[in-house]
């Protein structure tokens, strides 16, 4: 066994310090063959070709793969790897390898983190190392099960602009030999050029990454200020954050009245498991976020602060407050898979800016909706006054006239007809008074009983619709349906009535709430159905509202679907929303 820790080769000072360092080192090797052995001089053309190869292209990950492959060919190594040092300088943020097939990599399992063993020693002391048999080195801690045998070893640091980027590792010299001084000389010069190429790629990738995040911020702002559904806008924030960060999921959480954070929008492969989850105010993470501080978790599956069982599948997590002008609206989470790489400083910086921009857009959209809501309330108040001062008074006067005519009539059929008309007028006056009461209620005056809340939504919808939807209750609606389910049922009803008003062109709507439903798994449930006689749902039409209903139902263990309506021959649409009670 032999080990070598040498000083830099001539011309290697400040490796990676400028665009021409690596090429200059290689050129000096060509101009001064006397400084190299005959074997090294003969390999200079191969070195220059290797330098040219790694200098092409600007995509960082493909460049790291190319560096590994080229280094292996240059030194006749069977395996090669680059360990990218994390920001703490104590471990590896990424491990790129060559020569190990996918099946073997799966058998090995989790990639090394650089916290121990020979790789950890090279991080703490980044000098060239050459070993005839790495298994005899006291710093080695062995291989995991399924790992291919490796003995001969050669490792050199890669510097980018004077700072350690990582280490280039080579093992198993082909033919069973060991790496010699010529291999070390070639690899050190090659690592210098690799550092320059990596530096250029990182600059390019950082610029492209910032450009993507800016485009994402523009998309979010456009959607939020377009006046669309708030849930749609939050979903766009989650989807953009997931896409831009390369995360396994994107989550938007908004502050609850109790001080916690509730997941209101999810972009992931399994959104129903996360939607509606509430992180309690007692959580240390919630306190940090609500104070406006970003939180970066290294491994969510092992961090004791991550209290929910849904975090076991995730590794690194960015948790960013959605704050603007000192006000924290909620938080944006982007978790990566358990074997995902850590978020870099650049990623953290641009994601934080994205979260701030999204929060500003949310506040602007909220202000815009408040103005629109105020205009609606003013209009509702005017309508309520007109109904009370004009319509009811006229109906009441008409009723009195009919009653007077009824008393003077000697024809029984006429008297009965007039009496029936008076009764209908009384019912109409009562319904108008109910509508006036609903129009004059503010959002904070929501009644407690579910049936009353349903009626309130129906009465409120009657104003823009121009007619009063019918309704029917079945089963213990007010006593058996839980508060969380009732809250979501009202939101689903509001969504369904809004869709009917905006898209259906209906002249008749029927609302039914059935609390005697049994779900497919045998549990008691509640079913909301909103049926209309409108135009139906056209092929290829916008379905964001229906998707919102589906997500909300799935979060409560239920489902949502639609079918034929109550118009002639099944015309129109019936939206069904069914969950456990």
RODO-2510 file (C-alpha; in nm, 4 decimals, decimal comma):
residues 581
     n   res          X          Y          Z
     1     x     0,0000     0,0000     0,0000
     2     x     0,1187     0,3515    -0,0739
     3     x    -0,0345     0,6891    -0,0045
     4     x     0,0588     1,0193    -0,1644
     5     x    -0,0342     1,3671    -0,0468
     6     x     0,1456     1,6140    -0,2730
     7     x     0,1625     1,9839    -0,3332
     8     x    -0,0027     2,1248    -0,6461
     9     x     0,1580     2,0519    -0,9788
    10     x     0,3381     2,3451    -1,1472
    11     x     0,0880     2,6058    -1,2566
    12     x    -0,1892     2,4659    -1,0313
    13     x    -0,1876     2,7509    -0,7763
    14     x    -0,5412     2,8781    -0,7138
    15     x    -0,6893     2,6048    -0,9300
    16     x    -1,0101     2,7078    -1,0897
    17     x    -0,9383     3,0709    -1,0204
    18     x    -1,0008     3,1884    -1,3761
    19     x    -1,1376     3,0815    -1,7096
    20     x    -0,7967     2,9899    -1,8481
    21     x    -0,6326     2,8185    -1,5481
    22     x    -0,6961     2,4597    -1,6571
    23     x    -0,6165     2,5166    -2,0225
    24     x    -0,3054     2,7102    -1,9198
    25     x    -0,1887     2,4256    -1,6983
    26     x    -0,2400     2,1765    -1,9778
    27     x    -0,0626     2,4059    -2,2257
    28     x     0,2357     2,4480    -1,9940
    29     x     0,2531     2,0705    -1,9708
    30     x     0,2817     2,0566    -2,3509
    31     x     0,5421     2,3351    -2,3700
    32     x     0,7590     2,1842    -2,0955
    33     x     0,7703     1,8093    -2,1465
    34     x     1,0924     1,8018    -1,9515
    35     x     0,8833     1,8507    -1,6392
    36     x     0,6902     1,5336    -1,7111
    37     x     0,7891     1,1735    -1,7396
    38     x     0,8005     1,0175    -2,0842
    39     x     0,4759     0,8321    -2,0098
    40     x     0,3056     1,1536    -1,9024
    41     x     0,4294     1,3422    -2,2087
    42     x     0,2901     1,0687    -2,4316
    43     x    -0,0492     1,1123    -2,2668
    44     x    -0,0645     1,4914    -2,3096
    45     x    -0,2737     1,4687    -2,6321
    46     x    -0,5212     1,2494    -2,4446
    47     x    -0,5252     1,5059    -2,1625
    48     x    -0,5947     1,7902    -2,4034
    49     x    -0,8796     1,5926    -2,5585
    50     x    -1,0177     1,5320    -2,2101
    51     x    -0,9926     1,9056    -2,1346
    52     x    -1,1764     1,9868    -2,4589
    53     x    -1,4468     1,7345    -2,3752
    54     x    -1,5314     1,8706    -2,0315
    55     x    -1,5163     2,2288    -2,1574
    56     x    -1,8160     2,1784    -2,3866
    57     x    -2,1735     2,2333    -2,2724
    58     x    -2,3073     2,4359    -1,9810
    59     x    -2,5594     2,2081    -1,8051
    60     x    -2,4071     2,1277    -1,4658
    61     x    -2,5344     1,7747    -1,4043
    62     x    -2,4408     1,6491    -1,7507
    63     x    -2,0997     1,8139    -1,7084
    64     x    -2,0400     1,6291    -1,3808
    65     x    -2,1324     1,3009    -1,5518
    66     x    -1,8948     1,3835    -1,8375
    67     x    -1,6110     1,4691    -1,5972
    68     x    -1,6488     1,1330    -1,4219
    69     x    -1,6504     0,9382    -1,7471
    70     x    -1,3568     1,1326    -1,8959
    71     x    -1,1475     1,1002    -1,5791
    72     x    -1,2052     0,7245    -1,5785
    73     x    -1,0940     0,6979    -1,9423
    74     x    -0,7911     0,9212    -1,8802
    75     x    -0,6589     0,7042    -1,5943
    76     x    -0,7993     0,3643    -1,7047
    77     x    -1,0174     0,3444    -1,3925
    78     x    -1,3193     0,1172    -1,3727
    79     x    -1,5160     0,3508    -1,1416
    80     x    -1,5226     0,7276    -1,0958
    81     x    -1,7235     0,9645    -0,8771
    82     x    -1,7487     1,3295    -0,7792
    83     x    -1,8496     1,4128    -0,4251
    84     x    -1,9920     1,7665    -0,4133
    85     x    -1,9212     1,9210    -0,0727
    86     x    -2,2232     2,0771     0,0999
    87     x    -2,2372     2,4363     0,2233
    88     x    -2,1361     2,3376     0,5752
    89     x    -1,8144     2,1838     0,4405
    90     x    -1,8745     1,8776     0,6595
    91     x    -2,0474     1,6384     0,4191
    92     x    -2,1594     1,5730     0,0652
    93     x    -2,4546     1,7492    -0,0923
    94     x    -2,4401     1,5317    -0,4035
    95     x    -2,2605     1,2185    -0,5217
    96     x    -2,2250     1,1634    -0,8978
    97     x    -2,0783     0,8316    -1,0088
    98     x    -1,9681     0,6459    -1,3198
    99     x    -1,9251     0,2733    -1,3735
   100     x    -2,1922     0,1542    -1,1274
   101     x    -2,5079     0,0377    -1,3083
   102     x    -2,8575     0,1215    -1,1832
   103     x    -2,9257    -0,2257    -1,0457
   104     x    -2,6076    -0,2181    -0,8376
   105     x    -2,6807     0,1373    -0,7237
   106     x    -3,0250     0,0252    -0,6020
   107     x    -2,8668    -0,2675    -0,4179
   108     x    -2,6194    -0,0335    -0,2461
   109     x    -2,9031     0,1954    -0,1329
   110     x    -2,8457     0,5430    -0,0007
   111     x    -2,5442     0,7222    -0,1428
   112     x    -2,2583     0,8273     0,0898
   113     x    -2,3028     1,1485     0,2826
   114     x    -1,9308     1,2083     0,3394
   115     x    -1,9651     1,2275     0,7164
   116     x    -1,7317     0,9369     0,7849
   117     x    -1,4795     0,7013     0,6254
   118     x    -1,2240     0,7852     0,3604
   119     x    -1,4590     1,0223     0,1778
   120     x    -1,5155     1,2177     0,4972
   121     x    -1,1407     1,2376     0,5584
   122     x    -1,0842     1,3816     0,2097
   123     x    -1,3462     1,6497     0,2768
   124     x    -1,1752     1,7575     0,5957
   125     x    -0,8251     1,7361     0,4409
   126     x    -0,8620     1,7982     0,0655
   127     x    -0,5217     1,6869    -0,0615
   128     x    -0,4467     1,4311    -0,3352
   129     x    -0,4541     1,0719    -0,2095
   130     x    -0,3285     0,7577    -0,3864
   131     x    -0,3801     0,4134    -0,2286
   132     x    -0,2852     0,0692    -0,3513
   133     x    -0,5575    -0,0881    -0,1343
   134     x    -0,8100     0,1433     0,0240
   135     x    -0,9474    -0,1357     0,2437
   136     x    -0,6168    -0,1296     0,4372
   137     x    -0,6381     0,2416     0,5061
   138     x    -0,7319     0,3131     0,8722
   139     x    -0,9702     0,5867     0,7583
   140     x    -1,1795     0,3382     0,5586
   141     x    -1,5030     0,2188     0,7205
   142     x    -1,5876    -0,0592     0,4735
   143     x    -1,8514    -0,0954     0,2047
   144     x    -2,2285    -0,1484     0,2381
   145     x    -2,3895    -0,4720     0,1226
   146     x    -2,4116    -0,5022    -0,2543
   147     x    -2,1182    -0,2670    -0,3148
   148     x    -1,8705    -0,3844    -0,5828
   149     x    -1,5160    -0,4609    -0,4578
   150     x    -1,2718    -0,1703    -0,4838
   151     x    -0,9039    -0,1555    -0,3929
   152     x    -0,6804     0,0824    -0,5855
   153     x    -0,7829     0,4437    -0,5215
   154     x    -0,6929     0,7913    -0,6464
   155     x    -0,8562     1,1089    -0,5217
   156     x    -0,7947     1,4772    -0,5951
   157     x    -0,9813     1,7926    -0,4920
   158     x    -1,1728     2,0068    -0,7415
   159     x    -1,1539     2,3793    -0,6779
   160     x    -1,3882     2,6363    -0,8274
   161     x    -1,2579     2,9930    -0,8100
   162     x    -1,0211     2,9041    -0,5329
   163     x    -1,2738     2,7229    -0,3130
   164     x    -1,3270     2,3500    -0,2709
   165     x    -1,6199     2,2315    -0,4827
   166     x    -1,5698     1,8624    -0,4145
   167     x    -1,3410     1,5681    -0,4726
   168     x    -1,2853     1,3497    -0,7774
   169     x    -1,2492     0,9818    -0,6830
   170     x    -1,1178     0,6992    -0,9036
   171     x    -1,1018     0,3315    -0,8071
   172     x    -1,0060    -0,0055    -0,9559
   173     x    -0,7285     0,0520    -1,2101
   174     x    -0,8080    -0,1676    -1,5095
   175     x    -0,5837    -0,4670    -1,5454
   176     x    -0,5481    -0,5068    -1,1722
   177     x    -0,2665    -0,2552    -1,1291
   178     x    -0,2419     0,0558    -0,9137
   179     x    -0,2523     0,4216    -1,0031
   180     x     0,0949     0,5701    -1,0560
   181     x     0,2512     0,9169    -1,0480
   182     x     0,1608     0,9761    -1,4123
   183     x    -0,2062     0,9107    -1,3341
   184     x    -0,1857     1,1540    -1,0449
   185     x    -0,0199     1,4231    -1,2613
   186     x    -0,2788     1,3868    -1,5359
   187     x    -0,5694     1,3862    -1,2930
   188     x    -0,4540     1,6980    -1,1072
   189     x    -0,4255     1,8957    -1,4300
   190     x    -0,7604     1,7569    -1,5455
   191     x    -0,9231     1,8490    -1,2108
   192     x    -0,8037     2,2064    -1,2582
   193     x    -0,9809     2,2338    -1,5935
   194     x    -1,2827     2,0526    -1,4496
   195     x    -1,3040     2,3197    -1,1796
   196     x    -1,3094     2,5947    -1,4413
   197     x    -1,5764     2,4149    -1,6430
   198     x    -1,7880     2,3557    -1,3313
   199     x    -1,7553     2,7213    -1,2344
   200     x    -1,8843     2,8328    -1,5737
   201     x    -2,1670     2,5804    -1,5588
   202     x    -2,2673     2,6957    -1,2115
   203     x    -2,2820     3,0582    -1,3242
   204     x    -2,4931     2,9610    -1,6237
   205     x    -2,7219     2,7422    -1,4144
   206     x    -2,7665     3,0143    -1,1506
   207     x    -2,8623     3,2649    -1,4209
   208     x    -3,1090     3,0227    -1,5807
   209     x    -3,2483     2,9348    -1,2407
   210     x    -3,3109     3,2985    -1,1522
   211     x    -3,4759     3,3486    -1,4899
   212     x    -3,7083     3,0528    -1,4291
   213     x    -3,8058     3,1738    -1,0827
   214     x    -3,8739     3,5242    -1,2175
   215     x    -4,0963     3,3752    -1,4888
   216     x    -4,2735     3,1731    -1,2205
   217     x    -4,3316     3,4866    -1,0121
   218     x    -4,4796     3,6620    -1,3141
   219     x    -4,7129     3,3671    -1,3781
   220     x    -4,8307     3,3660    -1,0159
   221     x    -4,8861     3,7424    -1,0110
   222     x    -5,0806     3,7277    -1,3375
   223     x    -5,3140     3,4568    -1,2074
   224     x    -5,3656     3,6210    -0,8695
   225     x    -5,4539     3,9589    -1,0177
   226     x    -5,6695     3,8181    -1,2965
   227     x    -5,9666     3,8022    -1,0598
   228     x    -6,0022     3,4229    -1,0717
   229     x    -6,0804     3,1847    -0,7889
   230     x    -5,8567     3,2257    -0,4847
   231     x    -5,8118     2,8474    -0,4605
   232     x    -5,6998     2,8334    -0,8232
   233     x    -5,4425     3,1042    -0,7555
   234     x    -5,3041     2,9258    -0,4488
   235     x    -5,2837     2,6044    -0,6505
   236     x    -5,0775     2,7868    -0,9129
   237     x    -4,8373     2,9041    -0,6388
   238     x    -4,7959     2,5439    -0,5173
   239     x    -4,7449     2,4044    -0,8686
   240     x    -4,4939     2,6718    -0,9686
   241     x    -4,2959     2,6288    -0,6454
   242     x    -4,2805     2,2511    -0,6950
   243     x    -4,1729     2,2798    -1,0581
   244     x    -3,9141     2,5509    -1,0073
   245     x    -3,7502     2,3943    -0,7004
   246     x    -3,7467     2,0399    -0,8385
   247     x    -3,9295     1,9266    -0,5240
   248     x    -4,1495     1,6233    -0,4682
   249     x    -4,4346     1,8535    -0,3644
   250     x    -4,5358     2,2146    -0,3333
   251     x    -4,7579     2,3191    -0,0414
   252     x    -4,9225     2,6481     0,0449
   253     x    -5,0278     2,6945     0,4070
   254     x    -5,2378     2,9828     0,5362
   255     x    -5,2662     3,1048     0,8930
   256     x    -5,5621     2,9790     1,0964
   257     x    -5,7550     3,1755     1,3581
   258     x    -5,6019     2,9554     1,6284
   259     x    -5,2483     3,0520     1,5241
   260     x    -5,1546     2,7389     1,3324
   261     x    -5,1006     2,6797     0,9610
   262     x    -5,3434     2,4875     0,7370
   263     x    -5,2488     2,3238     0,4063
   264     x    -5,4837     2,4865     0,1529
   265     x    -5,3136     2,3996    -0,1781
   266     x    -5,1016     2,0994    -0,2746
   267     x    -4,9096     2,0081    -0,5881
   268     x    -4,7929     1,6482    -0,5550
   269     x    -4,8634     1,2964    -0,6733
   270     x    -5,0924     1,2383    -0,3708
   271     x    -5,2497     1,5741    -0,2803
   272     x    -5,5432     1,4279    -0,0867
   273     x    -5,3174     1,3077     0,1949
   274     x    -5,1883     1,6577     0,2628
   275     x    -5,4793     1,8903     0,1855
   276     x    -5,6473     2,0173     0,5002
   277     x    -5,3673     1,9123     0,7380
   278     x    -5,3258     2,1684     1,0161
   279     x    -4,9897     2,2257     1,1841
   280     x    -5,0694     2,3384     1,5410
   281     x    -4,9484     2,6726     1,6780
   282     x    -4,7425     2,4874     1,9399
   283     x    -4,5036     2,3719     1,6664
   284     x    -4,1596     2,5288     1,6811
   285     x    -4,1599     2,5549     1,3024
   286     x    -4,4915     2,7448     1,2987
   287     x    -4,3526     2,9933     1,5492
   288     x    -4,0471     3,0521     1,3293
   289     x    -4,2511     3,0948     1,0128
   290     x    -4,5093     3,3235     1,1723
   291     x    -4,2205     3,5377     1,2966
   292     x    -4,1184     3,5744     0,9312
   293     x    -3,8111     3,3484     0,9442
   294     x    -3,7371     3,0897     0,6723
   295     x    -3,6679     2,7349     0,7918
   296     x    -3,4480     2,4853     0,6074
   297     x    -3,4767     2,1239     0,7174
   298     x    -3,2032     1,8790     0,6195
   299     x    -3,4088     1,5612     0,6604
   300     x    -3,7808     1,5880     0,7344
   301     x    -3,8076     1,2153     0,8083
   302     x    -3,5665     1,2475     1,1012
   303     x    -3,6268     1,6034     1,2247
   304     x    -3,8204     1,5932     1,5564
   305     x    -3,9794     1,9304     1,4782
   306     x    -4,1745     1,7767     1,1877
   307     x    -4,4659     1,6375     1,3905
   308     x    -4,6950     1,5121     1,1151
   309     x    -4,6734     1,1514     0,9968
   310     x    -4,6897     1,2694     0,6359
   311     x    -4,3283     1,3923     0,6424
   312     x    -4,1662     1,0481     0,6646
   313     x    -4,1353     1,0287     0,2849
   314     x    -3,9430     1,3564     0,2520
   315     x    -3,5829     1,4646     0,2991
   316     x    -3,4666     1,8258     0,2517
   317     x    -3,7420     2,0875     0,2943
   318     x    -3,7563     2,4621     0,2333
   319     x    -4,0159     2,6341     0,4518
   320     x    -4,0576     2,9971     0,3518
   321     x    -4,2894     3,2552     0,5095
   322     x    -4,5366     3,4236     0,2769
   323     x    -4,4843     3,7740     0,4096
   324     x    -4,5098     4,1245     0,2727
   325     x    -4,4848     4,4590     0,4470
   326     x    -4,4343     4,2870     0,7821
   327     x    -4,7488     4,0747     0,7528
   328     x    -4,7202     3,6946     0,7401
   329     x    -5,0052     3,5350     0,5441
   330     x    -4,8827     3,1777     0,5646
   331     x    -4,5986     2,9639     0,4381
   332     x    -4,4676     2,7911     0,1265
   333     x    -4,3157     2,4431     0,1602
   334     x    -4,1109     2,2581    -0,1027
   335     x    -4,0017     1,9154     0,0255
   336     x    -3,7725     1,6891    -0,1759
   337     x    -3,7668     1,3098    -0,1602
   338     x    -3,5627     1,1382     0,1089
   339     x    -3,2711     1,0756    -0,1276
   340     x    -3,2974     1,4234    -0,2832
   341     x    -3,0072     1,6643    -0,2724
   342     x    -2,9937     1,9570    -0,0328
   343     x    -3,1087     2,2988    -0,1477
   344     x    -2,8205     2,5221    -0,2514
   345     x    -2,7681     2,8781    -0,1384
   346     x    -2,8792     3,0076    -0,4787
   347     x    -3,1963     2,7984    -0,4648
   348     x    -3,2753     2,9240    -0,1172
   349     x    -3,2210     3,2844    -0,2223
   350     x    -3,4376     3,2768    -0,5357
   351     x    -3,7099     3,0714    -0,3628
   352     x    -3,7250     3,3254    -0,0793
   353     x    -3,7675     3,6044    -0,3344
   354     x    -4,0389     3,4009    -0,5082
   355     x    -4,2242     3,3549    -0,1780
   356     x    -4,2063     3,7295    -0,1079
   357     x    -4,3373     3,8083    -0,4551
   358     x    -4,6180     3,5539    -0,4160
   359     x    -4,7107     3,7046    -0,0774
   360     x    -4,7196     4,0548    -0,2281
   361     x    -4,9407     3,9296    -0,5105
   362     x    -5,1664     3,7567    -0,2569
   363     x    -5,2044     4,0785    -0,0593
   364     x    -5,2757     4,2778    -0,3767
   365     x    -5,5312     4,0197    -0,4844
   366     x    -5,6854     4,0249    -0,1379
   367     x    -5,7106     4,4037    -0,1508
   368     x    -5,8683     4,3814    -0,4937
   369     x    -6,1196     4,1224    -0,3707
   370     x    -6,1947     4,3390    -0,0658
   371     x    -6,2796     4,6289    -0,2959
   372     x    -6,4986     4,4051    -0,5071
   373     x    -6,6602     4,2590    -0,1959
   374     x    -6,7289     4,6076    -0,0606
   375     x    -6,8935     4,7005    -0,3894
   376     x    -7,1041     4,3841    -0,3686
   377     x    -7,2068     4,4599    -0,0086
   378     x    -7,3031     4,8128    -0,1054
   379     x    -7,5050     4,6776    -0,3948
   380     x    -7,6677     4,4173    -0,1709
   381     x    -7,7583     4,6823     0,0830
   382     x    -7,9186     4,8915    -0,1915
   383     x    -8,1118     4,5898    -0,3200
   384     x    -8,2259     4,5064     0,0338
   385     x    -8,3522     4,8636     0,0848
   386     x    -8,5372     4,8577    -0,2469
   387     x    -8,6937     4,5221    -0,1651
   388     x    -8,8055     4,6448     0,1753
   389     x    -8,9140     4,9973     0,0856
   390     x    -9,0699     4,9309    -0,2550
   391     x    -9,1440     4,5688    -0,3344
   392     x    -9,2740     4,4523     0,0035
   393     x    -9,4832     4,7649     0,0496
   394     x    -9,6422     4,7213    -0,2916
   395     x    -9,7061     4,3522    -0,2316
   396     x    -9,8546     4,4320     0,1074
   397     x   -10,0830     4,6976    -0,0460
   398     x   -10,1849     4,4571    -0,3201
   399     x   -10,2700     4,1950    -0,0570
   400     x   -10,4891     4,4414     0,1314
   401     x   -10,6707     4,5323    -0,1906
   402     x   -10,7327     4,1643    -0,2635
   403     x   -10,8603     4,1026     0,0888
   404     x   -11,1016     4,3953     0,0486
   405     x   -11,2198     4,2550    -0,2848
   406     x   -11,2606     3,9129    -0,1264
   407     x   -11,4916     4,0512     0,1404
   408     x   -11,7108     4,2225    -0,1190
   409     x   -11,7309     3,9230    -0,3506
   410     x   -12,0463     3,7095    -0,3400
   411     x   -11,9092     3,4401    -0,5727
   412     x   -11,7531     3,1535    -0,3702
   413     x   -11,5115     3,0511    -0,6484
   414     x   -11,3837     3,4083    -0,6792
   415     x   -11,3524     3,4432    -0,3031
   416     x   -11,1512     3,1196    -0,2766
   417     x   -10,9275     3,2227    -0,5665
   418     x   -10,8611     3,5625    -0,4162
   419     x   -10,7892     3,4017    -0,0773
   420     x   -10,5359     3,1687    -0,2375
   421     x   -10,3672     3,4629    -0,4099
   422     x   -10,3441     3,6466    -0,0766
   423     x   -10,1815     3,3400     0,0836
   424     x    -9,9270     3,3237    -0,1993
   425     x    -9,8497     3,6914    -0,1509
   426     x    -9,7908     3,6300     0,2210
   427     x    -9,5461     3,3482     0,1375
   428     x    -9,3731     3,5697    -0,1180
   429     x    -9,3399     3,8532     0,1323
   430     x    -9,1874     3,6128     0,3864
   431     x    -8,9349     3,4810     0,1307
   432     x    -8,8371     3,8346     0,0341
   433     x    -8,7866     3,9213     0,4007
   434     x    -8,5627     3,6154     0,4369
   435     x    -8,3633     3,7309     0,1334
   436     x    -8,3338     4,0814     0,2816
   437     x    -8,2025     3,9334     0,6067
   438     x    -7,9428     3,7297     0,4139
   439     x    -7,8421     4,0310     0,2055
   440     x    -7,7800     4,2382     0,5153
   441     x    -7,5719     3,9746     0,6935
   442     x    -7,1962     4,0225     0,6999
   443     x    -6,9459     3,7393     0,6556
   444     x    -6,8822     3,7219     1,0302
   445     x    -7,2503     3,6606     1,1065
   446     x    -7,2533     3,3049     0,9801
   447     x    -7,5187     3,1002     1,1652
   448     x    -7,4057     2,7943     1,3563
   449     x    -7,6489     2,5273     1,2335
   450     x    -7,5499     2,3630     0,9066
   451     x    -7,8997     2,3790     0,7556
   452     x    -7,9178     2,7501     0,8335
   453     x    -7,5787     2,8078     0,6749
   454     x    -7,6913     2,6164     0,3661
   455     x    -8,0055     2,8320     0,3425
   456     x    -7,7956     3,1440     0,3827
   457     x    -7,5766     3,0426     0,0868
   458     x    -7,8848     2,9638    -0,1208
   459     x    -8,0416     3,2991    -0,0373
   460     x    -7,7218     3,4833    -0,1203
   461     x    -7,6974     3,3004    -0,4529
   462     x    -8,0559     3,3947    -0,5385
   463     x    -7,9599     3,7591    -0,5912
   464     x    -7,7128     3,7130    -0,8807
   465     x    -7,9079     3,4153    -1,0178
   466     x    -8,2343     3,6089    -1,0399
   467     x    -8,4332     3,3195    -0,8927
   468     x    -8,4404     3,1213    -0,5691
   469     x    -8,2864     2,7688    -0,5830
   470     x    -8,4928     2,4912    -0,4275
   471     x    -8,3605     2,2906    -0,1355
   472     x    -8,4177     1,9650     0,0500
   473     x    -8,2651     1,8256     0,3713
   474     x    -8,2582     1,4565     0,4622
   475     x    -8,1398     1,3043     0,7877
   476     x    -7,9717     1,4651     1,0929
   477     x    -7,8004     1,7454     0,9025
   478     x    -7,7596     1,9748     1,2043
   479     x    -7,6601     1,7130     1,4636
   480     x    -7,4566     1,4434     1,2869
   481     x    -7,2296     1,6439     1,0558
   482     x    -6,9018     1,7528     1,2153
   483     x    -6,7745     2,1107     1,2133
   484     x    -6,4835     2,0451     0,9727
   485     x    -6,7087     1,8571     0,7317
   486     x    -6,9776     2,1263     0,7596
   487     x    -6,7256     2,4002     0,6885
   488     x    -6,6051     2,2210     0,3765
   489     x    -6,9616     2,1375     0,2671
   490     x    -7,0517     2,5083     0,2744
   491     x    -6,7393     2,5872     0,0706
   492     x    -6,8325     2,3140    -0,1779
   493     x    -7,1902     2,4471    -0,2020
   494     x    -7,0593     2,7981    -0,2640
   495     x    -6,8288     2,6647    -0,5376
   496     x    -7,1088     2,4653    -0,7031
   497     x    -7,3567     2,7562    -0,6952
   498     x    -7,0884     2,9908    -0,8286
   499     x    -7,0140     2,7521    -1,1157
   500     x    -7,3859     2,7257    -1,1956
   501     x    -7,4231     3,1044    -1,1991
   502     x    -7,1124     3,1710    -1,4095
   503     x    -7,1267     2,8844    -1,6584
   504     x    -7,4582     2,6982    -1,6581
   505     x    -7,7083     2,9602    -1,7739
   506     x    -7,9667     2,7767    -1,5637
   507     x    -8,3247     2,8774    -1,4912
   508     x    -8,3711     2,6197    -1,2159
   509     x    -8,1388     2,4847    -0,9441
   510     x    -8,2109     2,2235    -0,6765
   511     x    -7,9875     2,1792    -0,3702
   512     x    -8,0103     1,8691    -0,1520
   513     x    -7,8154     1,7717     0,1608
   514     x    -7,8491     1,4093     0,2734
   515     x    -7,6948     1,3085     0,6072
   516     x    -7,8214     0,9467     0,5882
   517     x    -7,5671     0,8357     0,3260
   518     x    -7,3435     0,5320     0,3689
   519     x    -7,0042     0,5578     0,1991
   520     x    -6,8651     0,2644    -0,0034
   521     x    -6,6558     0,1550     0,2981
   522     x    -6,9673     0,1453     0,5200
   523     x    -6,8986     0,4635     0,7173
   524     x    -7,1750     0,7229     0,7620
   525     x    -7,1448     1,0175     0,5279
   526     x    -7,3155     1,3291     0,4017
   527     x    -7,3947     1,4027     0,0377
   528     x    -7,4408     1,7436    -0,1215
   529     x    -7,6029     1,7549    -0,4654
   530     x    -7,6498     2,0691    -0,6742
   531     x    -7,8547     2,0080    -0,9901
   532     x    -7,9400     2,2576    -1,2648
   533     x    -8,1131     2,2661    -1,6028
   534     x    -7,8421     2,4685    -1,7777
   535     x    -7,6176     2,4039    -2,0753
   536     x    -7,4156     2,1263    -1,9140
   537     x    -7,0361     2,0892    -1,9168
   538     x    -6,8950     2,1181    -2,2716
   539     x    -6,6170     1,8874    -2,3885
   540     x    -6,2832     2,0509    -2,3250
   541     x    -6,4393     2,3153    -2,1024
   542     x    -6,2673     2,4633    -1,7959
   543     x    -6,2932     2,2305    -1,4951
   544     x    -6,0906     2,4050    -1,2260
   545     x    -6,3987     2,4414    -1,0034
   546     x    -6,4757     2,0700    -1,0309
   547     x    -6,1117     1,9888    -0,9474
   548     x    -6,1366     2,2078    -0,6385
   549     x    -6,4426     2,0090    -0,5293
   550     x    -6,2605     1,6798    -0,5905
   551     x    -5,9549     1,7876    -0,3892
   552     x    -6,1699     1,9090    -0,1020
   553     x    -6,3701     1,5842    -0,0957
   554     x    -6,0602     1,3631    -0,1161
   555     x    -5,9039     1,5449     0,1781
   556     x    -6,2022     1,4301     0,3885
   557     x    -6,2031     1,0706     0,2649
   558     x    -6,4775     1,1209     0,0082
   559     x    -6,5274     1,1905    -0,3601
   560     x    -6,6943     1,4310    -0,5994
   561     x    -6,8407     1,3711    -0,9435
   562     x    -7,0966     1,5102    -1,1858
   563     x    -7,3750     1,3740    -1,4072
   564     x    -7,6926     1,4670    -1,5951
   565     x    -7,8972     1,7589    -1,4701
   566     x    -8,2682     1,8231    -1,4129
   567     x    -8,3471     1,9753    -1,7517
   568     x    -8,5449     1,7980    -2,0269
   569     x    -8,3791     1,4683    -2,1273
   570     x    -8,1195     1,5090    -1,8509
   571     x    -8,0065     1,8519    -1,9660
   572     x    -7,7839     2,0511    -1,7354
   573     x    -7,5501     1,9186    -1,4673
   574     x    -7,5751     1,7554    -1,1254
   575     x    -7,2645     1,8005    -0,9097
   576     x    -7,2357     1,5525    -0,6217
   577     x    -6,9985     1,6052    -0,3280
   578     x    -6,9892     1,3201    -0,0751
   579     x    -6,7663     1,2787     0,2331
   580     x    -6,7662     1,1145     0,5724
   581     x    -6,9651     1,2951     0,8384
***
